[in-house]
Structure formats: structure tokens, C-alpha cells
Amino acid sequence: MVLTHLLLSAQPDFGYNLTTFHLHHGMRNEADSDVEFLMKTLKEWGVPLQVEYASVPDYAREKRISIEEAGRILRYQGLRRIKEQYKQALIVTGHNADDLAETVFYRLLAGVGIRGLEPMKILDGDLVRPLLPFYRNEIEQYAHQENIKFIVDSTNFDLKYKRNYIRHKLFPELARLNAGFKEHLINITRDAAEVDEYLESEVLEVNSSLIEEKENQFIIQLEKFNLLPSVIKKRILIHLFERKNEMVNRKMLERIIALASKPQDSQVNLVKDFLAKKIDKKLYLFLTKHSRSVGKEKGFRYELTLPGELIIPETGEILIAKYGEKPLRESSHELFLPEGSFHPPLVVRSREKGDLIRLRRLKGKSRKIQDIFVDKKIERNQRDWHLLITDTQRILWVVGLEKAFLENEGQGSGVIITCDRL
């Protein structure tokens, strides 16, 4: 409410339009009364309010993420939907200095490296955080001075959430040891940002002369690589994993660097199907298992055996097909094909010109794949890498987005296909 009050006060000087957003998380009994309070107050202030309703716990279960992360994702999805309604709009959030300190501490506990300590910025693309220099107690003091009424989310005191435990249990104890510890945490992020900027510039200079990419592997020239400082070696390897949208931890990095310095040829299995192999003066880094292509000049096309597993080298996704009973509830990353409802063999491929799918949710009405990507806001550079599953006659699944209408939906048994990241 303080943020809205400040923006409203500055509106005459800057001439912008202001609208607000609230996400009803579907978690608290008092959430409905919170919405009523917001609607009443903002109406009195003459500020539009848009409210969205979502079940954060259901989304967290579906995506297999924490409640906190699910809430953050859904909030920003809602904010960006509103932003698209206006030209040259900015998203303004109420993050403050306490939020930044808590985030730094949270990440330190998780064992992040320098890159994970990058600070929040007051201006970050289309995001603006004007309250970031101020601590929570300063903001509350301003609210009392200006007689601004506000509500406190009761879940902010639930200690089962890590951030709340940090805020209400750990930080008070740390404050007894050093009253300025929050400022020290924030300063760490500034120092880390400067170091990170330097490392990035160094990596960009050496990467092109060191790395060659072929299909599902990276080839590293070891004569140059082994002369580099350890911190640069790690940053180069992190970049390679990121290019395949994969995560890498400190232990994996250290194993790869140790392998690179060995005099004899050798290899190490990193995790799942990730492999690093040293041959002579080159290091081969396999971040996905090679799969058999069934032919296509552009894009990709692979056959999915039943039952079986298929790793897509281009995207780093794994598809698992097995026979089983129809799930009680399909997730967005799971497809059930009843017996007799499809025509094998199944093929996993990228999109082709003119692709159509008869949608389950529209009871068989057809839509272009291109239109689905636009509706779902899939970025242009990602559309050619999105997985489609087909049989010999039609598209059955735009993975994670839309499923085909099946004349024989059935119950009973059939094929269950799941898609996940490696």
C-alpha cells in the first residue's frame, strides 16, 4: 500500500497511468477479506485494481516446486499479462532492502557461487523496485506517519517456509551479534556483481578459440584450457551447461577440471547421461545421450519406441513411454493414450509448416501449432525446439501445452508418456 501511495503522490509530476494487481493465492481463509480491503481502499484512491485467482499449492504440486517459488512465478505471470495490455508499461514492485538481504542469505545457505549472488536492481529491464534502498521498518514507519492502512499476510509468519524462518528466527539472532549484518549482506552482492562482470568479459574473450560444438558434445582444446585460472575454467564450463539448459554443481566442475589436467586419457560420469572424456589433447563433454535420428534436413525427428526412453539431444529433454492404467489426473507433462486411440509408430519432432492439432479442450476443433505458440507466449527462438509427438496420422501432443482430441478416450489401460528435463 505504501508503494501505491507513493506512486499516486508522484503521478501528477510524471503523468503516468497507474493500475494495481493482486494475486489471490487460494491458501488463506482471510484472503477474500484481503481482496475486499484492497478493492475498497483503492477505489477510494481512484486506482484501478485487477485481481487474479490461482491455486498456488496445486501449481506447486504440478510443477514439483516449492510453494514460495510457485507463488513468485504466478505473480509475475499475472503482472506480465497486465503489462501487455498497455504500451511502454513498467512493472513496479515493493521489494525492499530486507528482501534483498534475505535473498542473499537464502542463496548462501543453498551454496550458490558468485553468479547466484547477483543483486536485485532498482531498474532491471521492465522491472522497477523503487523501495529497494529502504528497510521494512522504514516503510512501516512511513505508513504510520501517513495513516496508510495495510494488511499483513498471515503466511508471512509460517515458519515452515524457509524465508520466514530466516526472517523471524535467524535474522534476530544475527542482529544481536552485529546490528549491521543486513547491510554487509547487501554489500556482498555489489562486490559479487563487479567480480561477475569481470569474469564474463574474460570468458567471452577465450571461449571462441577454445570450444567447438558438434551435435550432442562440446570439444575443448586442452592446451589452452589448462593454462587458464581455475575460476575462468569453471565459468567456461558453466556457460556450456547453460547452453544446454542444464544445471551444474561445484563437484561436477571440479571433476571435469581434474580430468582435463590428467596426463593419461580417461573419462568421468558426471550425472545421469552426462559424460566427460579426455582423449589426447581434447576434452569431450557430452551433456545429452545421443539418440537415433529418423531423418529430416532441418529441425529434429526421432522415433519413440513402446515402451522405451528417448533423450532429445537438441533440447535436453527425456521422454519415457510405458504401458499402464489411465492416471487419475494427467499433468501438463504427461499424456495418456488409450489402447486403439493412436497409430504407431510414435515420432517426436520439431514443428513443420502447416502443422495442425485437433484440440482435446475444444472437443476436436483444429488449431495451427503456430497460433498455439503465440497464445501461450512461447518466444520465437524457442518454437523450433518445442517437442511435438505424432503418430502416422496426426499430432497427438504439443508437449506441455496442448493435447489432441481422441475419439476413443477410454479408461482402462494404454500408453503413458511423460516428459522431463535431464
N, C-alpha and C positions, 0 to 999 in steps of 0.2 A: 504494500500500500504506500510505503514511503517513496518507492521508485515512481509509482504512478503520480503521486502528489508533486514530486519534483519535476517530472516531465510536463505535467499540466501547468505548473507555475512558469516553466520556461517556454511554453508553447507560443505565447504572443511575440516573444523576441525572435523566434526562429521560424515560425509559420508552418510547422509540420502538422500533419493529422495524426491522431493518436487512437489506437484501438488496443484492447487488452484481451488476454487469453487465459483460460483456466482449464486444467485437465482434472476431471472427476475420476479418481483412481479406482473407485469401486472397492475400497478397502475399509472405510470407517463408517460407523453409524451416524456420526455427526457431519459427514461430508455434504449431505443435502442442505443442512442449515448453513454450512460454509458458503455454498453457492448462493443461497438466498441473501446472505450478508453482502457478498460481493455485488450481486445484482442491484440491491437496494442502494449501497454506498456509491457505486459507480454511476448509477442513474442520477443520483443527487449531484454528482460531479460533472455530469454530462459527457461521460466517457463510454463508448461502446464496449460491450463485453461479449466475447464468443466462448462458449463452453462446449467441451467435448467430453464424452463419456467413454471410458475404456476399462476393461478388467486387467489391471496390471498383473495380478497373480496368474491369471490364465496365460497372458502373453509371456510371462517369465517361464512358466512350465513348458509352453510350446517351443520357445527358443532355447530352453535349458540355460538360462542366465539368472542372475540374482534379481530380487525384487527392485533393488536400487537401480541396477542397470536398465531393467525393463521400464521403470518409470521415467528415467532420463531419456531413453530412446523415444518413447511415446510422446513425451512433452515436446521434444524437438521436431518430431514429425508433425505434430499439431501446429507448432509455430511456423514451420515452413509452408504448410498448407495455407495458412492465413497470409503469409508473406507473398505468395503467388497471386493473391487477389489484388495486389497493389503494385504500382510501378515504383521502382527505386526505393523499395522499403528496406528498413533495417530491423533486426530483431534485437530488442533491448532486454537484458536480464538483470536480476538483482543480486548477482554474485558479489560477495564482499571479501575482505581480507581474511576473515575467519575461514570462509570456504576454501580459499587458496591454501592456507596453512594446513587445514585438514586434508586436502587433496594431496599435498606434498607428503605428509606423514603417512597417509594411507598407501601411497605408492612406494615409499621407502620400506614399509612393512612387507610389501609384495616383492621386494627385491629388484626393483627396476634399475636400469642403468641410467646414464646421463640423459639419454633421449626421453626417458619416461618422466623426467623432472622438468620438462619444458613448462614454463609458467603460463597461466591464463593471461590474456592480454585485454586491455581496456577496449581496444579496437582490433578485431580479429575477423577480417573479411566482412561478412554482412552481420556479424555479431558485435554488439556494443555492451560493455559492462561498466557503466559509469560509477557504480558504488564500490568497485574493486579496491580503491585505496583506503576505504573506511572499514573499521571493525564493527561487529554486530552490536556491541554496546553503544557505539556512537550513533548508529542508525536508530536504535530503540530510543535513545535519549532525544533525538530529533523528533521522533513520532510523538513522544510525550509533550515536548515543548509546543508542537504544532497541533496538539489534540487530535492526532490521526489515530483512529481506531484500527486495530488489526487483529487477526486471528492466528493462533498457533496450531499447527498440525500436530495432533497428539502422537502420531507415529514418530515424530522427531525425538521422542523420549524413550522409544522402544529399544532396549539395549541389545536385542538380538541382531540388529543391523550394525555392521562394523563401524560405519561412520558415526553413529550415535554413541557407540561405546568409546570411540576416540574422543568425541566432543565432551561427553559428560563424565567419563571416568579417567581417561589417561591425561587429557589436557589440564584438568585442575591440579593433578599431581605434579605435572611438569612445571606448571606455573609457580608452584611452591619452591621449586629448585631454581628457576630462572624466569622472572616475570616477562622478559623479552624474548622468550623462546619462539613465539609465533613469527616475530619479525626476522629472527635468524633463519627459520624455515623458508620464509619468502625470499630472503637474500640468496639462499642456496639455489632457488630456481633461476634467479637472474645470472648467477655465476655459471650455472649449467647451460643456460641458453647461449652464453658467449662461447663456451668451450664447444658446444654442439655446432655452432655456426662455423667455427674454425675447422673442425673435423670434416664437416660436409664439404667445405671448399677443397680440402686436401684429397678426399676420396674422389671427387669429380675429376681432379687432375690426373689421377693414376688409373682409374677404372678402365678407360678405353684401351689402354695399352696392355692391360693385364688379363682381361676377361673376354672369352669367346663363348657365345651361347649357341647350342645346337640341340634342336628338338627338346628332349627332356633333361638336358645336362648343361652345366657350366664347366668350362675348361679354364683353369687358372695357370698362368705361366709362373712357375715357382722360383725361377732365378731372380725375378724382380720382387715377387711377393714376399719371399723370406727375408729380404733386406729391409722391409718396412717395419716401423714400430708396431708393437703388439696392438695398441689402441686403433691404429689405422687398419690393420688386418681384420680386427673384429668388426669395424664399421663396414668394410667392404663386404664381408660375409653377410652381415645383417641386410645390406642392400640386396644381395642376391636372393635371400629368403623372401624379402618383401616383394620382389618382382614376381614371385610365385604365390604371393598372398599367404605365406606361411610364417608361423611363429618360430623363433629360435631362442634358446636359453643360453646362459653363460657356460654351462657344462658342455653343450654341443659345440659352441665356438672354440672352447679350449681344446677339445678333442680334435677338431679339424686343423687347428693351428699346429698342434703337436704332430699330427700325421704329416703335415706339409714339410716339417723340418727333419723327418726321419731320412736317413741315408738310403734305406732299402725300400723297395716297393711294398706297399701294404694297403689295407683298407679298414674302415670302421663303419659299423652300422650305427646310425645316429638315433633314429626312432622310426618305428613302423617301416616304411619302404624307403626312407631316406638313407643314402649311402654316399660316403666319401672314399675315393680310391686314388692312390698315388701311383703313377706309372712314369718312371724315368723322371723328367723334369716338369711334369704336368700333374695337376690335381684335378680330378673329375668329380664334380659334385652333382649327384643325382637327387633331385628333390621330389620326383614322382616316378613311379614304376612305369616302364614303357608298356603301352597297350597296342594291340594289333589293329592297324587301320584297315578299313574295308573299302578304301578308295574315295577320293574326292580331291579335285585340284585345289580348291580353296576351302578354308574352314577345317572342320574335322568331322569324322564319321566312323563310329565303332559299333560292332555288334555286341549285344548284351546276351550272354548265354543264360539259360534257365535250368537249374539255379546257377548262380555264379556271382562273381565280383568283377567290377570293371573300374579301373582308375583312368581318369581323363587327364593326360599329361598337360594339355593346354590350360586347364583350369584348376588342377589340383583337387578335384572332387572325386569321391568314390561312390559308386552305385552298387548296392547289394540287392540281388534278386533271390527270393526264396519262396517256397510253397508254404501256404498256411491258411488259417481261417481269417475271415474278414475282421479287421480291428474294430473295436467298439467306436473309436473315433480316429479318423485319419488326421495327421498333422499336415502342414503345408509342405513338408519334406518327405512325405510318404504317399505312395499310390497303391491302391488295391485294384487288381484286375481279376474279376471273377472268371472261372473256367468258361470257355466258349465265347468270351466277350472280345477277344482280340485274335489277330492272325500273325503268328510268329513267322520269321524271327523278329525280335525287337532290335531296334537300332537307336543309338544315342548319337545325335548330330547337332551341328550348328544350324542356324536358320538359313532358309533359301528363299529366293524371290517368289512371292505369291503364296507363301505358307498361310494356311487357314486351320482353325481348330473349331470343332463343334463343342461349345462350352456346356459343362455339366450344370453350372449355376443358371444358365439361360435355357435349360431344357432342350438343348440341341441346336440352338441358334449359332451360326458361324460368325467368327470374327478373325480379322487378319492378325497374325502374330505381331506385325509392326504396330498395329493400334494398341495391342495389349501392352507392349513395351512402353508406349507413350503414356497410356493410362496409369501404369504402375511406376512411372517416373524412373525407368531404367536408363542410365546415362548412355549416350550414343556409343561411346567407346567400349561399353560392356555388352552391347546387344549381340555382337557376332560371337561372343563367348558364352552366351546363355544356353544351357542344355535343353534340347527337345528330345522326347522319347516317342518313337513311332513304331507301328507295325508295318506290314506290307501295304496297308491301305490308307492310313491316316495318322495324324498326330494325336498321341494319347495324353501327353503331359508337357506343359511348359513348366519345367521343374521349379517348384517353389512359388509359382504364380497362378496357373490355371490348369484344370483337369478336364478331360474330354467327357462328353455325354456318352454313356454306354447303354445300348438298348437292353442288354442283359446285366443290370446292376447286381442282382442276386444277393444272397447272403453267403452262407457256406464257405467253400474253400476256393482258392485261386492263387495268384502270384502277388506277393507283397514286394514292392520296390522302394528302397529308402536311399536318400542322397545325403551325403555328409562331406565335410571337409576332411582332408587327410590330417 
